[in-house]
Amino acid sequence: MTGQAQVTILGYGKIARDAHGPAWQRAAALGKAVVRTIIEPTEGGCVAATAAFPGAKVICADARSAFDAPLLGDVVDVCTPGDLHYELVMGALGANCHVLVEKPLAHSAAEVAQISAAQHGAIIQVCQTFRLGKPVQQFRAAVAAGQVGRITRVQVVHHARHILSEAEWVTRSRPDGVIFENAIHFLDLVHFLLDLSAPISIEACRFRQTHHRPVLTGFESFAHDDRGRQVTIDFVQDSLAHSALMSRVYVSATGADAELRFYPDGFRLLSGVIDPLHDLRADVVRLGSVARRMLLRKDKNGPHEVLIDNFLESRAGEGETMCGPTSVLPGVATAEALSRAWAAPAPAYICK
């Protein structure tokens, strides 16, 4: 398909304002797309949308009303809370639109399968942006260069601010929303790093939840993939420490171990040789990246811009999307398994 993409944005909250909106503005400046319609339920969101896209029609309504009238154009960008994603993606496909959607694509493998079955040639891009992080690209380059060898184990450590202070909507519709809205980044990344087409198998879990109401705030899980490689995840969304300094992935391999850090970014191969200045130099670089982001407000050619560029190229018939439904299916299936484990009575899994 040629010509400018005619875009409707569903939801104009934080992720739309900080990431999707600037990426679409850049696409518009390059003549690749134009945002025609924005549908947002809050007055503040509508004001922000009008300021960002003065030429667009801004409608203050529930995103599901988008399918009541022919307002969509040919591209729908779903930026709502995750509990609406499956319904809105299916609605957009029914309206013969291409779809860009924030993570998670859905809350079950069955829903992902239904989306794939309804695709019928439409393009779907899921914003699993951690795949595009600089540490991930550096790690994959090291693998390709033969520096890492055969991967034997992946460990995720993520400690972040309390989920109830970060965003109430995450747990409003689903008490296990932290799995699908937050942990899905790392669940998808594990499958991406290990190049898996099947979900990892959960062996045991321990869950953290609030006491005044049953809201999941974190978990530790032990798992393996279909080649026997170990995967451990320590994911806590109730720490006082800011997530910017506490998100990392460790990879054990036959050639060298590796450490990937996120927000701020960092990557290094762990050779076993002691270098007292290495961490200091790495921390200076990472903190410098934080300062640049604060000053610039957003990254130039950030992950959402890369995904939207790739999405528009696919729309023009120039290749496939980076993060389609089949690609993200294993991560969603693992998230679904963790959700079932949390709901299961002990002692099927380690105590809650």
Residue frames relative to the residue before (quaternion, step in Angstrom):
aa qw qx qy qz dx dy dz
M 1.0000 0.0000 0.0000 0.0000 0.00 0.00 0.00
T 0.1868 -0.7957 0.5704 0.0811 3.58 -0.84 0.96
G 0.6402 0.5213 -0.3949 0.4031 3.54 -1.31 0.17
Q 0.6857 -0.4799 0.3542 0.4173 3.53 -1.31 0.21
A 0.4320 -0.6531 0.5541 0.2825 3.54 -1.09 0.74
Q 0.2517 -0.7487 0.5987 0.1327 3.56 -0.95 0.95
V 0.1153 -0.8756 0.4686 -0.0224 3.54 -0.15 1.38
T 0.1046 -0.7287 0.6717 0.0826 3.52 -1.22 0.76
I 0.1944 -0.7692 0.6007 0.0983 3.58 -0.85 1.02
L 0.1685 -0.7774 0.6008 0.0795 3.56 -0.81 1.04
G 0.7949 0.1460 -0.1674 0.5647 3.54 -0.34 1.29
Y 0.0253 0.8007 -0.5980 0.0275 3.57 -0.83 0.96
G 0.2131 0.7711 -0.5543 0.2296 3.52 0.64 1.24
K 0.8450 -0.2141 0.1266 0.4735 3.55 -1.25 -0.45
I 0.7000 0.4696 -0.3035 0.4442 3.61 0.76 -0.95
A 0.6386 0.5072 -0.3329 0.4734 3.60 1.07 -0.65
R 0.6791 0.4960 -0.2969 0.4524 3.57 0.92 -0.89
D 0.7536 0.4272 -0.2192 0.4489 3.57 0.87 -0.98
A 0.8281 0.2415 -0.0792 0.4997 3.60 0.97 -0.80
H 0.7454 0.4044 -0.2503 0.4671 3.60 0.55 -1.11
G 0.6551 0.5350 -0.3254 0.4229 3.58 0.84 -0.95
P 0.6908 0.4578 -0.2971 0.4743 3.66 0.73 -0.94
A 0.6395 0.5222 -0.3388 0.4511 3.60 1.03 -0.71
W 0.6658 0.4752 -0.3063 0.4869 3.60 1.00 -0.75
Q 0.6005 0.5435 -0.3647 0.4593 3.61 1.08 -0.61
R 0.6428 0.5067 -0.3177 0.4787 3.56 1.02 -0.81
A 0.6497 0.5119 -0.3193 0.4625 3.60 0.95 -0.85
A 0.6387 0.5211 -0.3205 0.4666 3.57 1.07 -0.77
A 0.6476 0.5253 -0.3184 0.4509 3.59 0.99 -0.85
L 0.6931 0.4447 -0.2632 0.5026 3.57 1.18 -0.58
G 0.5237 -0.6698 0.3919 0.3514 3.58 1.29 0.06
K 0.4996 0.6879 -0.4044 0.3371 3.58 1.25 0.29
A 0.8165 0.0535 0.0249 0.5743 3.59 1.11 -0.61
V 0.0967 -0.7556 0.6399 0.1008 3.53 -1.32 0.30
V 0.3361 -0.7267 0.5653 0.1984 3.56 -0.90 0.96
R 0.1953 -0.8204 0.5332 0.0670 3.55 -0.47 1.26
T 0.8238 0.0776 0.0304 0.5607 3.56 0.89 -0.95
I 0.0425 -0.7580 0.6498 0.0372 3.56 -1.15 0.72
I 0.0935 -0.7903 0.6050 0.0249 3.56 -0.81 1.02
E 0.1060 0.7971 -0.5696 0.1702 3.56 -0.54 1.24
P 0.4153 -0.7683 0.4303 0.2282 3.63 -0.73 1.02
T 0.7200 0.4439 -0.2680 0.4612 3.64 1.10 -0.49
E 0.5805 -0.6007 0.4228 0.3513 3.54 -1.13 0.67
G 0.6518 0.5224 -0.3188 0.4479 3.58 0.97 -0.87
G 0.6489 0.5159 -0.3130 0.4636 3.56 1.01 -0.80
C 0.6451 0.5184 -0.3184 0.4622 3.57 1.02 -0.77
V 0.6258 0.5244 -0.3352 0.4701 3.59 1.04 -0.76
A 0.6661 0.4975 -0.3000 0.4678 3.58 0.94 -0.90
A 0.6509 0.5205 -0.3164 0.4531 3.58 0.98 -0.83
T 0.6483 0.5195 -0.3154 0.4586 3.58 0.99 -0.82
A 0.6585 0.5065 -0.3059 0.4650 3.55 1.02 -0.82
A 0.7018 0.4725 -0.2732 0.4578 3.58 0.97 -0.83
F 0.7964 0.1351 -0.0413 0.5880 3.58 1.06 -0.79
P 0.1247 -0.8520 0.5046 0.0622 3.60 0.42 1.21
G 0.6870 0.4829 -0.2975 0.4543 3.61 1.12 -0.43
A 0.5973 0.5909 -0.3570 0.4081 3.58 1.26 -0.19
K 0.4564 -0.6275 0.5480 0.3124 3.53 -1.30 0.41
V 0.1210 -0.8041 0.5813 0.0297 3.59 -0.52 1.19
I 0.0920 -0.8041 0.5872 -0.0073 3.55 -0.67 1.17
C 0.2639 -0.7629 0.5732 0.1405 3.57 -0.73 1.07
A 0.4200 0.6788 -0.4762 0.3687 3.56 0.06 1.33
D 0.6517 -0.4718 0.4130 0.4267 3.53 -1.35 0.13
A 0.5695 -0.6362 0.4011 0.3317 3.57 -0.96 0.90
R 0.6129 0.5788 -0.3533 0.4055 3.59 1.10 -0.62
S 0.5714 0.5901 -0.3853 0.4204 3.58 1.23 -0.29
A 0.4503 0.7125 -0.4410 0.3084 3.60 1.24 -0.21
F 0.7282 0.4458 -0.2420 0.4609 3.56 1.06 -0.71
D 0.5077 0.6493 -0.4188 0.3811 3.58 1.29 0.23
A 0.7879 0.1488 -0.0675 0.5938 3.59 1.23 -0.39
P 0.5468 -0.6404 0.4284 0.3276 3.62 -1.11 0.57
L 0.2403 0.8014 -0.5080 0.2048 3.57 0.43 1.24
L 0.5393 0.7414 -0.3281 0.2274 3.51 1.28 -0.38
G 0.3132 -0.6889 0.5860 0.2896 3.59 0.86 -0.79
D 0.6396 -0.5387 0.3664 0.4079 3.62 -1.03 -0.66
V 0.7298 0.3252 -0.2183 0.5603 3.62 1.31 -0.02
V 0.1002 -0.7666 0.6326 0.0463 3.56 -0.99 0.93
D 0.1491 -0.7718 0.6155 0.0569 3.55 -0.89 1.03
V 0.1843 -0.8156 0.5447 0.0648 3.58 -0.40 1.26
C 0.0401 0.8153 -0.5700 0.0937 3.58 -0.45 1.28
T 0.3941 0.7278 -0.4680 0.3100 3.59 1.18 0.51
P 0.6688 -0.4120 0.3859 0.4838 3.60 -1.27 -0.09
G 0.6494 -0.6108 0.3136 0.3269 3.54 -1.07 0.84
D 0.5955 0.5902 -0.3866 0.3841 3.61 1.06 -0.53
L 0.6856 0.4612 -0.2882 0.4840 3.60 1.24 -0.30
H 0.4681 0.7342 -0.4287 0.2409 3.59 1.19 -0.37
Y 0.6659 0.5071 -0.3245 0.4406 3.60 0.75 -0.98
E 0.6861 0.4904 -0.2920 0.4510 3.58 0.80 -0.98
L 0.7002 0.4693 -0.2802 0.4593 3.59 0.89 -0.89
V 0.6254 0.5190 -0.3453 0.4693 3.59 1.03 -0.71
M 0.6574 0.4971 -0.3125 0.4723 3.58 0.93 -0.85
G 0.6383 0.5200 -0.3250 0.4653 3.59 1.02 -0.74
A 0.6602 0.5036 -0.3084 0.4641 3.58 0.98 -0.83
L 0.6424 0.5063 -0.3244 0.4751 3.57 1.02 -0.77
G 0.6405 0.5275 -0.3175 0.4590 3.57 1.06 -0.74
A 0.6886 0.4367 -0.2650 0.5147 3.56 1.24 -0.50
N 0.4970 -0.6978 0.3927 0.3343 3.59 1.33 0.35
C 0.4426 0.6779 -0.4614 0.3629 3.55 1.00 0.89
H 0.4405 -0.5999 0.5830 0.3259 3.51 -1.35 0.35
V 0.2292 -0.8159 0.5263 0.0690 3.58 -1.08 0.71
L 0.0916 -0.7035 0.7019 0.0640 3.49 -1.10 0.92
V 0.0199 0.8277 -0.5572 0.0640 3.60 -0.72 1.00
E 0.4740 -0.6445 0.5210 0.2977 3.54 -1.05 0.81
K 0.5447 -0.5714 0.4775 0.3858 3.55 -1.25 0.31
P 0.6046 -0.2124 -0.7663 -0.0470 1.55 -2.12 1.32
L 0.5797 -0.5629 0.4425 0.3890 3.56 -1.17 0.46
A 0.7763 -0.1180 0.1274 0.6060 3.59 0.98 -0.87
H 0.5050 -0.6634 0.4702 0.2895 3.55 -1.33 0.00
S 0.7775 0.2002 -0.1623 0.5737 3.61 1.19 0.26
A 0.6079 -0.5460 0.4315 0.3824 3.52 -1.26 0.44
A 0.6159 0.5546 -0.3479 0.4382 3.60 1.06 -0.72
E 0.6575 0.4984 -0.3159 0.4685 3.59 0.97 -0.80
V 0.6265 0.5192 -0.3402 0.4714 3.60 1.01 -0.75
A 0.6415 0.5214 -0.3215 0.4618 3.58 0.99 -0.83
Q 0.6503 0.5073 -0.3181 0.4674 3.60 1.00 -0.78
I 0.6243 0.5222 -0.3353 0.4744 3.57 1.04 -0.72
S 0.6533 0.5116 -0.3144 0.4611 3.58 0.91 -0.89
A 0.6639 0.5095 -0.3047 0.4548 3.58 0.99 -0.85
A 0.7108 0.4443 -0.2508 0.4842 3.59 1.13 -0.65
Q 0.4497 0.7382 -0.4261 0.2669 3.57 1.27 -0.15
H 0.0228 0.8657 -0.4999 0.0123 3.60 0.99 -0.88
G 0.7887 -0.3324 0.1716 0.4879 3.59 0.78 0.97
A 0.5181 0.6199 -0.4303 0.4027 3.59 1.23 -0.14
I 0.4097 -0.6932 0.5389 0.2473 3.57 -1.20 0.55
I 0.0407 -0.7787 0.6260 -0.0028 3.55 -0.93 0.97
Q 0.0315 -0.7785 0.6268 -0.0104 3.55 -0.84 1.05
V 0.1827 -0.7778 0.5959 0.0803 3.58 -0.78 1.09
C 0.3880 -0.7600 0.4784 0.2075 3.59 -0.79 1.02
Q 0.1401 0.7486 -0.6216 0.1833 3.55 0.34 1.33
T 0.0972 -0.8936 0.4370 0.0320 3.51 0.56 1.29
F 0.5349 0.6337 -0.4275 0.3600 3.63 1.11 -0.39
R 0.5534 0.6156 -0.3914 0.4021 3.59 1.14 -0.50
L 0.7276 0.4401 -0.2279 0.4743 3.55 1.11 -0.72
G 0.4120 0.7322 -0.4615 0.2849 3.57 1.27 0.01
K 0.6195 -0.5759 0.3915 0.3624 3.55 -1.11 0.70
P 0.6470 0.5116 -0.3544 0.4405 3.67 0.87 -0.74
V 0.6442 0.5228 -0.3241 0.4545 3.58 1.02 -0.79
Q 0.6630 0.4970 -0.3059 0.4689 3.57 0.94 -0.84
Q 0.6435 0.5051 -0.3216 0.4767 3.59 1.04 -0.75
F 0.6372 0.5214 -0.3281 0.4631 3.58 0.99 -0.78
R 0.6737 0.4900 -0.3050 0.4616 3.59 0.86 -0.91
A 0.6177 0.5253 -0.3434 0.4739 3.59 1.09 -0.64
A 0.6458 0.5121 -0.3195 0.4676 3.59 1.02 -0.79
V 0.6212 0.5273 -0.3321 0.4752 3.59 1.08 -0.75
A 0.6758 0.5001 -0.2906 0.4569 3.57 0.88 -0.97
A 0.6887 0.4728 -0.2754 0.4757 3.58 1.12 -0.66
G 0.5244 -0.6709 0.3916 0.3486 3.58 1.28 0.04
Q 0.4470 0.7209 -0.4324 0.3059 3.58 1.23 0.31
V 0.7118 0.4775 -0.2456 0.4527 3.58 1.14 -0.57
G 0.2931 -0.7597 0.5247 0.2482 3.57 0.90 -0.89
R 0.7441 -0.3729 0.2956 0.4689 3.57 -1.20 -0.53
I 0.3748 -0.7344 0.5235 0.2149 3.59 -0.74 1.10
T 0.1465 -0.8088 0.5666 0.0572 3.56 -0.92 0.94
R 0.8165 0.0321 0.0251 0.5759 3.59 1.12 -0.54
V 0.0953 -0.7614 0.6381 0.0632 3.56 -1.16 0.70
Q 0.0594 -0.7932 0.6060 0.0043 3.57 -0.90 0.97
V 0.1550 -0.7764 0.6072 0.0674 3.58 -0.86 1.01
V 0.0125 -0.7653 0.6436 -0.0004 3.57 -0.99 0.90
H 0.1311 0.7838 -0.5904 0.1413 3.57 -0.60 1.17
H 0.0520 0.7733 -0.6283 0.0671 3.57 -0.63 1.18
A 0.0355 0.8316 -0.5469 0.0900 3.58 -0.57 1.13
R 0.7160 -0.4292 0.3267 0.4432 3.54 -1.32 0.11
H 0.6665 -0.5317 0.3468 0.3909 3.54 -1.20 0.53
I 0.5291 -0.6696 0.4278 0.2978 3.55 -0.87 1.01
L 0.6603 0.5211 -0.3277 0.4302 3.62 1.00 -0.70
S 0.6828 0.4365 -0.2973 0.5048 3.58 1.17 -0.42
E 0.6266 0.5718 -0.3377 0.4078 3.58 1.16 -0.56
A 0.7722 -0.2200 0.1939 0.5636 3.60 0.79 -0.96
E 0.3493 -0.7723 0.4918 0.1992 3.57 -0.33 1.22
W 0.6137 0.5921 -0.3574 0.3810 3.58 1.02 -0.75
V 0.5419 0.6380 -0.4043 0.3685 3.60 1.15 -0.53
T 0.7967 0.2631 -0.1302 0.5283 3.59 0.98 -0.82
R 0.4281 0.7303 -0.4581 0.2711 3.60 1.22 -0.01
S 0.7817 0.3110 -0.1722 0.5124 3.60 0.83 -0.93
R 0.7806 0.1425 -0.0761 0.6037 3.58 1.20 -0.57
P 0.3847 -0.7362 0.4999 0.2451 3.62 -0.61 1.02
D 0.6891 0.4070 -0.2763 0.5322 3.60 1.27 -0.31
G 0.2303 0.8279 -0.4868 0.1567 3.57 1.20 0.48
V 0.5618 0.6160 -0.3923 0.3887 3.60 1.13 -0.56
I 0.6070 0.5527 -0.3620 0.4415 3.61 1.10 -0.60
F 0.7756 0.3924 -0.1917 0.4558 3.56 0.76 -1.07
E 0.7292 0.4223 -0.2484 0.4777 3.60 1.07 -0.63
N 0.7895 0.2960 -0.1409 0.5189 3.60 1.05 -0.72
A 0.7414 0.4182 -0.2422 0.4655 3.58 0.64 -1.11
I 0.5240 0.6562 -0.4155 0.3494 3.61 1.14 -0.49
H 0.5464 0.6055 -0.3991 0.4190 3.60 1.15 -0.55
F 0.7552 0.3925 -0.2138 0.4795 3.56 0.78 -1.04
L 0.5899 0.5487 -0.3754 0.4584 3.60 1.10 -0.55
D 0.6531 0.4876 -0.3042 0.4930 3.57 1.00 -0.82
L 0.6641 0.5245 -0.3138 0.4305 3.58 0.93 -0.89
V 0.6067 0.5504 -0.3560 0.4497 3.61 1.01 -0.75
H 0.6837 0.4747 -0.2871 0.4742 3.58 0.87 -0.94
F 0.6384 0.5288 -0.3215 0.4577 3.58 1.06 -0.74
L 0.6798 0.4935 -0.2958 0.4549 3.60 0.87 -0.93
L 0.7299 0.4031 -0.2258 0.5038 3.57 1.05 -0.78
D 0.3624 -0.7580 0.4707 0.2694 3.59 1.33 -0.02
L 0.2884 0.7881 -0.4840 0.2479 3.56 0.90 1.03
S 0.2329 -0.7539 0.5976 0.1422 3.55 -1.10 0.76
A 0.7068 0.3537 -0.2352 0.5657 3.58 1.33 -0.05
P 0.5605 -0.6133 0.4229 0.3617 3.61 -1.06 0.60
I 0.5321 -0.5915 0.4861 0.3615 3.56 -1.20 0.48
S 0.4226 -0.7012 0.5198 0.2439 3.57 -1.21 0.56
I 0.3300 -0.7622 0.5294 0.1731 3.57 -0.62 1.18
E 0.2303 -0.7829 0.5662 0.1161 3.57 -0.79 1.04
A 0.7887 -0.1291 0.1315 0.5865 3.57 0.90 -0.92
C 0.1023 -0.7937 0.5987 0.0348 3.55 -1.19 0.61
R 0.0732 -0.7273 0.6729 0.1133 3.49 -1.34 0.36
F 0.1889 -0.8239 0.5313 0.0571 3.56 -0.72 1.07
R 0.2343 -0.7247 0.6284 0.1580 3.54 -1.30 0.54
Q 0.0764 0.7948 -0.5992 0.0574 3.54 -0.95 0.83
T 0.5783 -0.5650 0.4479 0.3816 3.55 -1.25 0.37
H 0.4582 -0.6967 0.4846 0.2643 3.56 -1.19 0.52
H 0.6701 0.5109 -0.3265 0.4282 3.63 1.02 -0.63
R 0.7724 -0.0447 -0.0285 0.6329 3.59 1.27 -0.26
P 0.5583 -0.6582 0.3907 0.3200 3.60 -1.05 0.70
V 0.2375 0.7510 -0.5698 0.2343 3.55 0.19 1.33
L 0.3821 -0.7304 0.5245 0.2132 3.56 -0.75 1.06
T 0.1024 -0.8144 0.5698 0.0385 3.57 -0.89 0.94
G 0.8139 -0.1131 0.0616 0.5666 3.59 1.19 -0.13
F 0.0970 -0.7903 0.6024 0.0559 3.54 -1.31 0.14
E 0.2041 -0.6937 0.6654 0.1852 3.49 -1.41 0.29
S 0.0016 -0.8160 0.5776 -0.0238 3.58 -0.78 0.94
F 0.1906 -0.7421 0.6346 0.1010 3.51 -1.23 0.69
A 0.0858 0.8152 -0.5558 0.1386 3.56 -0.68 1.09
H 0.1588 -0.7508 0.6231 0.1510 3.53 -1.36 -0.03
D 0.4106 -0.6939 0.5240 0.2743 3.56 -1.20 0.43
D 0.7261 -0.4623 0.2883 0.4195 3.57 -1.29 0.02
R 0.6714 0.4311 -0.3077 0.5184 3.60 1.31 0.07
G 0.6085 -0.6113 0.3275 0.3857 3.55 1.26 0.37
R 0.4685 0.6753 -0.4525 0.3462 3.60 1.22 0.14
Q 0.4370 -0.7316 0.4685 0.2330 3.57 -0.91 0.94
V 0.0659 -0.7642 0.6408 0.0338 3.54 -1.17 0.72
T 0.0177 0.7819 -0.6229 0.0198 3.58 -0.77 1.02
I 0.0945 -0.7962 0.5974 0.0119 3.55 -1.00 0.88
D 0.0656 -0.7562 0.6510 0.0033 3.55 -0.85 1.09
F 0.0957 0.8222 -0.5412 0.1481 3.55 0.02 1.35
V 0.0576 0.8066 -0.5801 0.0974 3.57 -0.48 1.22
Q 0.0923 -0.8017 0.5902 0.0206 3.55 -0.71 1.08
D 0.6377 0.4957 -0.3598 0.4670 3.60 1.01 0.78
S 0.4122 0.7106 -0.4652 0.3299 3.56 1.17 0.61
L 0.4926 -0.6433 0.4956 0.3129 3.56 -1.19 0.53
A 0.5785 0.5840 -0.3722 0.4310 3.57 1.25 -0.36
H 0.4793 -0.6653 0.4892 0.2972 3.56 -1.01 0.79
S 0.5562 -0.6530 0.4084 0.3121 3.55 -0.95 0.91
A 0.5297 0.6637 -0.4101 0.3327 3.61 1.16 -0.50
L 0.7680 0.3362 -0.1868 0.5121 3.58 1.07 -0.63
M 0.7284 0.4667 -0.2117 0.4547 3.58 1.23 -0.07
S 0.5805 0.5624 -0.3951 0.4367 3.62 1.14 0.38
R 0.2525 0.7763 -0.5429 0.1972 3.57 -0.50 1.13
V 0.2125 -0.7401 0.6261 0.1227 3.52 -1.33 0.49
Y 0.1587 -0.7661 0.6178 0.0790 3.55 -0.95 0.96
V 0.1179 -0.7851 0.6065 0.0433 3.56 -0.95 0.92
S 0.1712 -0.7590 0.6204 0.0984 3.57 -0.86 0.99
A 0.0670 0.8026 -0.5853 0.0933 3.57 -0.87 0.93
T 0.6543 -0.5532 0.3603 0.3690 3.55 -1.28 0.31
G 0.7139 0.4443 -0.2586 0.4755 3.59 1.14 -0.56
A 0.7549 -0.1908 0.1622 0.6061 3.56 1.01 -0.87
D 0.4095 -0.6564 0.5611 0.2944 3.54 -1.19 0.49
A 0.1673 -0.7904 0.5826 0.0889 3.56 -1.23 0.40
E 0.1863 -0.7511 0.6232 0.1131 3.53 -1.27 0.56
L 0.0858 -0.7729 0.6283 0.0226 3.56 -0.88 1.03
R 0.0940 -0.7945 0.5989 0.0361 3.58 -0.78 1.03
F 0.1769 -0.7909 0.5823 0.0638 3.54 -1.15 0.72
Y 0.8715 0.0215 -0.0474 0.4877 3.54 -1.10 0.89
P 0.3663 -0.4718 -0.6703 0.4404 1.57 0.62 2.41
D 0.6121 -0.6076 0.3879 0.3251 3.51 -1.23 0.61
G 0.1687 0.7688 -0.6113 0.0825 3.51 -1.27 0.49
F 0.0094 -0.7876 0.6161 -0.0073 3.57 -1.13 0.64
R 0.1585 0.7683 -0.6154 0.0764 3.53 -1.10 0.71
L 0.3828 -0.6536 0.5982 0.2617 3.51 -1.29 0.51
L 0.2843 -0.7635 0.5609 0.1471 3.56 -0.94 0.94
S 0.1272 -0.8498 0.5107 0.0270 3.55 -0.16 1.30
G 0.5249 -0.6246 0.4235 0.3938 3.57 1.21 -0.39
V 0.5733 0.5621 -0.3822 0.4575 3.59 1.28 -0.06
I 0.3752 -0.7453 0.5069 0.2164 3.59 -0.72 1.04
D 0.0437 0.7670 -0.6370 0.0633 3.56 -0.86 1.06
P 0.3067 -0.8045 0.4731 0.1868 3.64 -0.05 1.23
L 0.7090 0.4602 -0.2710 0.4605 3.60 1.07 -0.62
H 0.4852 0.7010 -0.4350 0.2898 3.60 1.21 -0.33
D 0.6929 0.4728 -0.2897 0.4609 3.59 0.79 -1.00
L 0.6316 0.5354 -0.3385 0.4471 3.58 1.00 -0.80
R 0.6615 0.4913 -0.3093 0.4747 3.58 0.90 -0.89
A 0.6629 0.5128 -0.3099 0.4489 3.58 0.93 -0.91
D 0.6627 0.5039 -0.3122 0.4576 3.59 0.97 -0.83
V 0.6115 0.5383 -0.3508 0.4617 3.60 1.05 -0.69
V 0.6534 0.5038 -0.3093 0.4728 3.58 0.97 -0.87
R 0.6754 0.4967 -0.3074 0.4501 3.59 0.88 -0.91
L 0.6766 0.4801 -0.3016 0.4700 3.58 0.87 -0.91
G 0.5974 0.5537 -0.3544 0.4594 3.57 1.13 -0.58
S 0.6413 0.5158 -0.3250 0.4658 3.57 1.05 -0.76
V 0.6165 0.5317 -0.3446 0.4674 3.60 1.07 -0.68
A 0.6542 0.5170 -0.3127 0.4549 3.58 0.92 -0.92
R 0.6473 0.5146 -0.3272 0.4573 3.57 0.95 -0.84
R 0.6554 0.5110 -0.3223 0.4532 3.59 0.95 -0.84
M 0.6510 0.5166 -0.3214 0.4539 3.57 0.99 -0.81
L 0.6882 0.4802 -0.2859 0.4627 3.57 0.99 -0.82
L 0.7447 0.4066 -0.2173 0.4826 3.56 0.96 -0.89
R 0.3942 -0.7449 0.4409 0.3088 3.57 1.33 -0.34
K 0.7965 -0.0345 0.0192 0.6033 3.58 1.10 -0.53
D 0.5335 -0.6165 0.4693 0.3391 3.53 -1.24 0.42
K 0.4010 -0.6435 0.5818 0.2941 3.55 -1.13 0.62
N 0.8248 0.0430 -0.0885 0.5567 3.55 -0.85 0.98
G 0.1512 0.8114 -0.5390 0.1682 3.56 0.95 0.99
P 0.7395 -0.4544 0.2569 0.4250 3.58 -1.27 0.24
H 0.6516 0.5032 -0.3410 0.4538 3.61 0.97 -0.68
E 0.6238 0.5209 -0.3415 0.4721 3.58 1.07 -0.67
V 0.6375 0.5167 -0.3276 0.4683 3.58 1.00 -0.78
L 0.6713 0.4985 -0.3000 0.4592 3.58 0.92 -0.89
I 0.6636 0.4867 -0.3136 0.4737 3.59 0.98 -0.79
D 0.6067 0.5328 -0.3551 0.4711 3.61 1.03 -0.69
N 0.6655 0.4971 -0.2895 0.4756 3.56 0.94 -0.94
F 0.6237 0.5466 -0.3159 0.4608 3.57 1.06 -0.83
L 0.6967 0.4639 -0.2722 0.4746 3.58 0.87 -0.95
E 0.6084 0.5299 -0.3539 0.4730 3.60 1.10 -0.61
S 0.6491 0.5027 -0.3132 0.4773 3.58 0.99 -0.80
R 0.6131 0.5436 -0.3384 0.4626 3.57 1.05 -0.76
A 0.7033 0.4436 -0.2528 0.4946 3.58 1.09 -0.73
G 0.5652 -0.6313 0.3712 0.3798 3.57 1.28 0.14
E 0.5500 0.6266 -0.3812 0.3994 3.58 1.23 0.39
G 0.8328 -0.1377 0.0444 0.5343 3.59 0.61 1.11
E 0.5681 -0.6042 0.4559 0.3231 3.53 -1.38 0.03
T 0.5796 -0.5786 0.4450 0.3624 3.54 -1.28 0.36
M 0.5643 -0.6232 0.4360 0.3211 3.55 -1.19 0.60
C 0.8132 0.1668 -0.0258 0.5570 3.57 0.98 -0.85
G 0.0905 0.8177 -0.5588 0.1047 3.57 0.41 1.20
P 0.7526 -0.4058 0.2642 0.4462 3.62 -1.26 0.10
T 0.6613 0.5037 -0.3201 0.4544 3.61 0.89 -0.87
S 0.6487 0.5456 -0.3078 0.4322 3.55 1.04 -0.83
V 0.7568 0.3860 -0.2141 0.4822 3.60 0.93 -0.86
L 0.4219 0.7454 -0.4424 0.2659 3.60 1.26 -0.23
P 0.6736 0.5010 -0.3449 0.4198 3.69 0.72 -0.85
G 0.6553 0.5130 -0.3157 0.4557 3.59 0.98 -0.79
V 0.6410 0.5077 -0.3197 0.4787 3.58 1.01 -0.79
A 0.6477 0.5208 -0.3185 0.4558 3.58 0.96 -0.84
T 0.6540 0.4924 -0.3170 0.4789 3.60 1.00 -0.73
A 0.6181 0.5262 -0.3391 0.4756 3.59 1.03 -0.72
E 0.6360 0.5231 -0.3191 0.4691 3.56 1.01 -0.81
A 0.6478 0.5156 -0.3170 0.4626 3.60 0.98 -0.82
L 0.6449 0.5063 -0.3184 0.4758 3.59 1.00 -0.76
S 0.6269 0.5351 -0.3281 0.4615 3.57 1.03 -0.77
R 0.6582 0.4914 -0.3051 0.4819 3.58 0.96 -0.84
A 0.6366 0.5373 -0.3308 0.4435 3.57 1.01 -0.79
W 0.6403 0.5225 -0.3269 0.4585 3.57 1.01 -0.80
A 0.6960 0.4695 -0.2685 0.4723 3.57 1.03 -0.80
A 0.5903 0.5997 -0.3676 0.3960 3.59 1.20 -0.49
P 0.4881 -0.6562 0.4823 0.3137 3.62 -1.06 0.66
A 0.5036 -0.5851 0.5240 0.3597 3.59 -1.18 0.54
P 0.6503 -0.1058 -0.7318 -0.1742 1.62 -2.27 0.99
A 0.1885 0.7985 -0.5504 0.1545 3.62 1.05 0.63
Y 0.7721 0.0850 -0.0468 0.6281 3.54 1.14 -0.71
I 0.6834 -0.4621 0.3487 0.4448 3.54 -1.25 0.29
C 0.6800 -0.5554 0.2937 0.3780 3.56 -1.06 0.81
K 0.4860 -0.6435 0.5185 0.2844 3.51 -1.25 0.63
